[in-house]
Structures are given as C-alpha cells and as structure tokens.
Amino acid sequence: MRVAAPIVSMTLLLFTTCVDAQTREDTFRRADRNGDGVIDREENAAFVDVDFNERDADRDGKISHAELQVWLRTHVYGQQPGTPVALPTAAVSAVAATDIQQKDLDGDGFISRDEHRKAAKQFFRALDRNGDGRLTHNEFGRPPGGQRQ
C-alpha cells in the first residue's frame, strides 16, 4: 500500500516537531551537568558521548538506521523516557535516513562517534549566536538561524 506524499510529509513534520521539542528540553537539562542554566563546550562534549552511547545500542561504534529508528521511537515528547511509541514507520524511517545522510561524512551508511561529535560541534556553534562558547536556554531553544519556536 502506498501512502500519499502529503500525508507522509505532514506526519513527518508533526513527528519531527514533537521529537525536537522533547529532545531540546531533555537535552538541555541533561547536558547542563552543573545546573547553572548554561551549557558550555565541555558539558556539550561530555553529553555528546553519552548521547552517542544511547543511540549505539549494539555498542559497535556506529549508529545504524535501525538503531536510530529505535532511539527516535523512545524520545517523543510527552512520553515516559525509554517507552516505545507507535509512530508511522515511514516517518520514523525518513527522519532516521535524513539524520544519517546529514552526518555520515564517509558515506558508509552509519554515523560514527567522530561524525556524531563533528555534527554536534557544528550544531553547538550554530546555536551559540553570541559566540561565547556557552548556550543559554534561549539560544538552545531556537533552531540554528531561526526564530524561537
């Protein structure tokens, strides 16, 4: 059965918005290790490694499409952390494929720890609008180059 493109697109938009909202809030809290209300470069680097380990379920040093889909299903806004959620397979697969496509620098179809770190470092720099090496809650809550959502 083929799903109409507009339905898949809308589902993808809603799904990524929910995942993004939940993960931004959760990520900020978890990354701000000392609880001072900002994430500095060191806190970010430590969190990125923890985040990679959560996604790399089989501990082989790379994140696969399947592992990323499982991670996405357990990181949806409003759900108990770690509780799988029934989401449209096509939407989850598309989000996972897009993430891998954006981060997979060597083209092997996986995200390595180094690729994950590089993407996170770029994202941190993009969010750090004043360039002080620290992300405030306000900076963190905005998409790179965008307005507060």
KETIMAR-44033 format. One record per residue: residue number from 1; residue in three letters; x, y, z of N, C-alpha, C, O in turn. Coordinates in pm, whole numbers, padded with zeros to 5 digits. Example, Ala and Ser with C-alpha at 12.3 -4.5 7.8 and 13.67 -1.06 7.14 Angstrom:
# KETIMAR-44033
- k/r/nc1/nc2/nc3/cac1/cac2/cac3/cc1/cc2/cc3/oc1/oc2/oc3
- 1/ALA/01319/-00569/00780/01230/-00450/00780/01320/-00330/00780/01424/-00332/00846
- 2/SER/01285/-00225/00708/01367/-00106/00714/01290/00003/00787/01341/00114/00804
END
This chain:
# KETIMAR-44033
- k/r/nc1/nc2/nc3/cac1/cac2/cac3/cc1/cc2/cc3/oc1/oc2/oc3
- 1/MET/00084/-00117/00000/00000/00000/00000/00089/00124/00000/00181/00133/00081
- 2/ARG/00063/00216/-00086/00143/00338/-00098/00070/00453/-00029/-00049/00477/-00053
- 3/VAL/00143/00526/00058/00085/00637/00131/00106/00764/00049/00212/00785/-00009
- 4/ALA/00005/00847/00045/00013/00970/-00031/00123/01060/00026/00139/01070/00148
- 5/ALA/00197/01125/-00063/00309/01211/-00023/00268/01320/00077/00341/01343/00173
- 6/PRO/00153/01389/00057/00117/01492/00155/00094/01438/00295/00125/01506/00393
- 7/ILE/00041/01318/00307/00018/01257/00438/00151/01224/00504/00170/01249/00623
- 8/VAL/00243/01167/00427/00375/01136/00481/00446/01264/00522/00508/01268/00628
- 9/SER/00438/01367/00440/00503/01494/00472/00447/01555/00599/00524/01602/00684
- 10/MET/00317/01556/00615/00256/01612/00736/00293/01530/00858/00324/01586/00964
- 11/THR/00291/01399/00846/00328/01311/00957/00472/01337/00996/00505/01345/01114
- 12/LEU/00559/01351/00897/00700/01377/00922/00717/01510/00994/00796/01519/01088
- 13/LEU/00646/01612/00952/00653/01743/01014/00608/01736/01160/00676/01788/01249
- 14/LEU/00495/01674/01185/00444/01662/01322/00538/01579/01408/00564/01614/01523
- 15/PHE/00587/01471/01353/00677/01383/01426/00806/01455/01464/00848/01450/01580
- 16/THR/00868/01522/01368/00994/01589/01397/00973/01704/01494/01061/01733/01574
- 17/THR/00860/01771/01489/00832/01879/01583/00820/01824/01724/00876/01882/01818
- 18/CYS/00749/01714/01741/00734/01654/01874/00868/01603/01926/00904/01630/02041
- 19/VAL/00941/01532/01843/01070/01479/01885/01164/01594/01919/01233/01591/02021
- 20/ASP/01165/01696/01834/01255/01809/01853/01224/01882/01984/01315/01915/02059
- 21/ALA/01097/01908/02011/01059/01979/02134/01101/01899/02257/01156/01956/02351
- 22/GLN/01075/01771/02258/01109/01688/02373/01259/01679/02388/01311/01696/02499
- 23/THR/01329/01653/02281/01473/01633/02294/01545/01762/02328/01647/01758/02397
- 24/ARG/01496/01876/02282/01561/02003/02320/01552/02025/02470/01653/02056/02534
- 25/GLU/01433/02010/02527/01417/02029/02671/01497/01927/02751/01571/01962/02843
- 26/ASP/01482/01802/02715/01551/01695/02783/01702/01710/02767/01777/01694/02863
- 27/THR/01746/01739/02647/01888/01753/02620/01949/01867/02700/02057/01853/02757
- 28/PHE/01880/01980/02705/01935/02092/02781/01954/02054/02927/02060/02078/02984
- 29/ARG/01853/01995/02986/01863/01955/03127/01977/01856/03149/02054/01868/03245
- 30/ARG/01986/01759/03062/02087/01655/03079/02228/01706/03049/02325/01664/03113
- 31/ALA/02240/01796/02952/02373/01847/02915/02426/01949/03014/02547/01960/03032
- 32/ASP/02338/02023/03079/02379/02123/03177/02414/02051/03307/02338/02054/03404
- 33/ARG/02528/01987/03308/02567/01897/03416/02578/01965/03552/02547/01905/03654
- 34/ASN/02621/02092/03554/02637/02158/03682/02513/02240/03721/02510/02302/03827
- 35/GLY/02410/02239/03634/02284/02303/03666/02287/02454/03675/02203/02514/03742
- 36/ASP/02384/02517/03607/02395/02663/03615/02312/02736/03509/02319/02859/03500
- 37/GLY/02235/02663/03431/02149/02726/03332/02214/02754/03198/02152/02816/03111
- 38/VAL/02337/02711/03180/02405/02723/03050/02479/02593/03022/02515/02518/03113
- 39/ILE/02501/02567/02894/02580/02451/02852/02708/02506/02791/02704/02577/02691
- 40/ASP/02822/02473/02852/02948/02517/02794/03003/02407/02703/02946/02299/02694
- 41/ARG/03114/02436/02637/03169/02341/02540/03205/02207/02604/03184/02101/02544
- 42/GLU/03257/02210/02725/03296/02086/02793/03173/02002/02828/03173/01880/02810
- 43/GLU/03070/02068/02878/02946/01995/02909/02887/01936/02782/02839/01822/02782
- 44/ASN/02891/02013/02675/02837/01964/02548/02914/01842/02500/02854/01743/02458
- 45/ALA/03047/01848/02505/03129/01736/02459/03100/01609/02539/03091/01500/02483
- 46/ALA/03086/01624/02671/03056/01508/02756/02919/01451/02723/02902/01330/02716
- 47/PHE/02821/01540/02702/02687/01493/02672/02681/01423/02536/02610/01324/02520
- 48/VAL/02756/01473/02440/02754/01415/02305/02798/01268/02310/02742/01185/02240
- 49/ASP/02897/01237/02393/02941/01098/02404/02835/01011/02471/02813/00897/02429
- 50/VAL/02769/01063/02574/02660/00989/02639/02547/00966/02538/02492/00856/02529
- 51/ASP/02513/01069/02463/02407/01061/02362/02441/00957/02256/02355/00879/02215
- 52/PHE/02566/00956/02211/02608/00856/02112/02589/00715/02168/02536/00628/02099
- 53/ASN/02631/00693/02292/02619/00560/02353/02474/00516/02363/02444/00397/02348
- 54/GLU/02382/00610/02389/02240/00574/02395/02188/00530/02258/02105/00440/02250
- 55/ARG/02236/00591/02155/02189/00559/02020/02255/00433/01964/02192/00359/01888
- 56/ASP/02379/00409/02001/02454/00293/01952/02424/00172/02040/02506/00131/02122
- 57/ALA/02306/00116/02021/02256/00009/02109/02344/-00115/02111/02358/-00179/02215
- 58/ASP/02403/-00151/01998/02484/-00273/01994/02631/-00248/02026/02713/-00339/02021
- 59/ARG/02664/-00123/02058/02798/-00084/02101/02908/-00121/02000/03018/-00161/02038
- 60/ASP/02876/-00107/01871/02977/-00138/01770/03051/-00014/01720/03130/-00022/01626
- 61/GLY/03025/00101/01783/03095/00223/01747/03034/00299/01631/03095/00393/01579
- 62/LYS/02915/00261/01592/02845/00333/01485/02695/00320/01506/02647/00221/01561
- 63/ILE/02623/00422/01461/02478/00424/01473/02419/00385/01338/02445/00449/01237
- 64/SER/02340/00280/01339/02275/00233/01217/02137/00296/01201/02085/00358/01294
- 65/HIS/02081/00280/01084/01946/00327/01057/01847/00263/01155/01760/00331/01209
- 66/ALA/01860/00134/01177/01770/00062/01269/01784/00113/01412/01684/00133/01481
- 67/GLU/01908/00134/01458/01929/00184/01594/01870/00324/01610/01811/00356/01713
- 68/LEU/01886/00405/01508/01834/00541/01515/01681/00541/01519/01621/00623/01588
- 69/GLN/01619/00449/01445/01473/00439/01448/01424/00401/01589/01326/00458/01637
- 70/VAL/01491/00308/01653/01453/00268/01789/01469/00387/01883/01381/00414/01965
- 71/TRP/01580/00459/01872/01603/00575/01957/01495/00681/01935/01443/00736/02032
- 72/LEU/01460/00708/01810/01358/00808/01780/01223/00770/01842/01151/00855/01893
- 73/ARG/01189/00642/01836/01061/00596/01891/01054/00610/02043/00944/00615/02099
- 74/THR/01168/00616/02109/01168/00626/02255/01198/00768/02304/01219/00789/02424
- 75/HIS/01201/00864/02214/01231/01003/02251/01126/01097/02192/01158/01189/02117
- 76/VAL/01002/01072/02226/00891/01150/02176/00833/01232/02290/00816/01182/02401
- 77/TYR/00804/01357/02262/00752/01450/02362/00631/01394/02435/00539/01340/02374
- 78/GLY/00634/01408/02567/00520/01368/02649/00518/01222/02688/00430/01180/02762
- 79/GLN/00613/01145/02640/00618/01003/02672/00718/00979/02785/00814/01054/02801
- 80/GLN/00694/00875/02860/00789/00834/02962/00920/00799/02891/00918/00720/02797
- 81/PRO/01034/00855/02935/01161/00826/02868/01184/00676/02855/01166/00600/02950
- 82/GLY/01224/00636/02736/01253/00496/02709/01133/00412/02672/01149/00294/02640
- 83/THR/01014/00467/02675/00894/00393/02640/00870/00403/02490/00849/00513/02438
- 84/PRO/00872/00290/02419/00848/00296/02275/00708/00348/02244/00613/00321/02316
- 85/VAL/00699/00424/02135/00573/00484/02093/00541/00435/01953/00629/00426/01868
- 86/ALA/00414/00404/01929/00372/00362/01796/00367/00485/01705/00280/00570/01720
- 87/LEU/00458/00492/01613/00466/00603/01518/00468/00545/01377/00509/00430/01358
- 88/PRO/00425/00623/01278/00428/00573/01141/00570/00533/01099/00662/00614/01105
- 89/THR/00584/00411/01057/00714/00358/01019/00781/00443/00913/00902/00467/00920
- 90/ALA/00705/00489/00815/00763/00570/00707/00821/00700/00761/00927/00744/00716
- 91/ALA/00755/00761/00857/00803/00887/00914/00931/00865/00994/01027/00940/00978
- 92/VAL/00932/00764/01078/01049/00734/01159/01167/00700/01068/01279/00747/01090
- 93/SER/01142/00619/00968/01247/00580/00874/01303/00701/00799/01424/00712/00780
- 94/ALA/01215/00792/00758/01259/00911/00685/01343/01003/00773/01443/01058/00728
- 95/VAL/01302/01021/00897/01379/01106/00989/01517/01044/01014/01618/01113/01011
- 96/ALA/01520/00914/01037/01647/00845/01060/01738/00854/00937/01857/00882/00949
- 97/ALA/01681/00833/00820/01760/00840/00696/01817/00980/00674/01931/00995/00631
- 98/THR/01737/01081/00703/01783/01219/00687/01896/01249/00784/01995/01312/00746
- 99/ASP/01883/01205/00909/01987/01228/01008/02118/01161/00965/02225/01221/00974
- 100/ILE/02108/01038/00918/02228/00967/00873/02288/01037/00751/02410/01055/00744
- 101/GLN/02205/01075/00658/02254/01143/00537/02330/01270/00573/02433/01300/00513
- 102/GLN/02280/01345/00670/02343/01471/00709/02474/01451/00786/02564/01534/00776
- 103/LYS/02484/01344/00862/02601/01325/00949/02705/01227/00895/02821/01229/00938
- 104/ASP/02667/01141/00803/02755/01036/00752/02856/01094/00653/02830/01097/00532
- 105/LEU/02968/01138/00704/03067/01207/00620/03144/01113/00528/03186/01155/00420
- 106/ASP/03163/00987/00569/03240/00895/00485/03152/00810/00393/03203/00729/00315
- 107/GLY/03020/00828/00402/02929/00760/00310/02912/00611/00331/02871/00539/00239
- 108/ASP/02943/00562/00452/02929/00418/00476/02789/00377/00523/02763/00259/00546
- 109/GLY/02698/00475/00538/02562/00445/00579/02541/00440/00728/02433/00404/00775
- 110/PHE/02643/00477/00804/02635/00477/00950/02687/00611/01001/02752/00686/00928
- 111/ILE/02657/00640/01129/02713/00757/01195/02815/00707/01296/02779/00639/01393
- 112/SER/02941/00741/01274/03046/00702/01368/03047/00800/01485/02984/00906/01479
- 113/ARG/03119/00765/01590/03132/00854/01706/03193/00987/01662/03148/01092/01706
- 114/ASP/03295/00983/01577/03360/01104/01530/03262/01190/01448/03259/01312/01464
- 115/GLU/03184/01127/01361/03086/01202/01282/02979/01264/01373/02935/01376/01350
- 116/HIS/02939/01190/01474/02840/01241/01570/02896/01362/01643/02827/01462/01661
- 117/ARG/03023/01352/01686/03087/01464/01756/03099/01587/01665/03071/01699/01708
- 118/LYS/03139/01565/01541/03154/01678/01448/03020/01748/01423/03013/01870/01422
- 119/ALA/02915/01669/01404/02782/01728/01381/02736/01805/01504/02680/01914/01492
- 120/ALA/02761/01750/01622/02720/01816/01746/02799/01946/01766/02743/02045/01812
- 121/LYS/02925/01944/01732/03008/02065/01746/02958/02175/01651/02951/02291/01689
- 122/GLN/02923/02138/01528/02868/02235/01433/02735/02290/01482/02709/02410/01471
- 123/PHE/02651/02203/01535/02521/02245/01586/02539/02340/01704/02468/02441/01714
- 124/PHE/02633/02309/01793/02661/02394/01908/02703/02534/01860/02653/02635/01909
- 125/ARG/02796/02538/01764/02842/02668/01711/02727/02745/01646/02719/02867/01660
- 126/ALA/02640/02674/01576/02527/02741/01510/02429/02799/01612/02373/02907/01591
- 127/LEU/02408/02729/01722/02317/02778/01826/02378/02891/01909/02306/02977/01958
- 128/ASP/02510/02890/01924/02580/02989/02006/02592/03121/01930/02698/03155/01878
- 129/ARG/02482/03193/01924/02474/03313/01841/02570/03425/01882/02615/03501/01797
- 130/ASN/02601/03435/02011/02692/03541/02052/02837/03494/02057/02926/03573/02088
- 131/GLY/02863/03367/02026/02998/03314/02015/03076/03307/02145/03199/03306/02143
- 132/ASP/03007/03302/02258/03078/03299/02386/03113/03158/02434/03171/03142/02542
- 133/GLY/03078/03057/02354/03110/02920/02393/03018/02862/02498/03048/02759/02558
- 134/ARG/02906/02928/02520/02807/02884/02619/02668/02900/02559/02637/03002/02497
- 135/LEU/02585/02799/02578/02448/02805/02529/02354/02834/02644/02349/02760/02742
- 136/THR/02279/02941/02631/02173/02970/02727/02050/02891/02685/02043/02837/02575
- 137/HIS/01953/02886/02773/01829/02817/02740/01763/02883/02618/01707/02814/02533
- 138/ASN/01770/03014/02610/01713/03087/02497/01783/03050/02366/01715/03026/02266
- 139/GLU/01915/03045/02365/01988/03006/02244/01957/02862/02206/01938/02830/02089
- 140/PHE/01952/02776/02306/01930/02634/02281/01790/02606/02228/01770/02511/02153
- 141/GLY/01694/02688/02266/01556/02667/02224/01524/02715/02085/01411/02700/02038
- 142/ARG/01621/02772/02017/01599/02820/01879/01672/02731/01781/01784/02688/01807
- 143/PRO/01609/02702/01669/01681/02629/01566/01791/02718/01508/01775/02840/01506
- 144/PRO/01903/02660/01462/02009/02741/01405/01955/02831/01294/01889/02784/01202
- 145/GLY/01984/02959/01303/01941/03053/01201/01794/03088/01206/01745/03156/01116
- 146/GLY/01723/03042/01308/01578/03062/01312/01532/03141/01431/01611/03183/01515
- 147/GLN/01405/03161/01436/01342/03231/01548/01301/03129/01653/01288/03010/01624
- 148/ARG/01280/03177/01774/01233/03089/01881/01100/03027/01841/01010/03094/01791
- 149/GLN/01089/02895/01866/00967/02824/01829/00867/02828/01942/00758/02773/01930
END
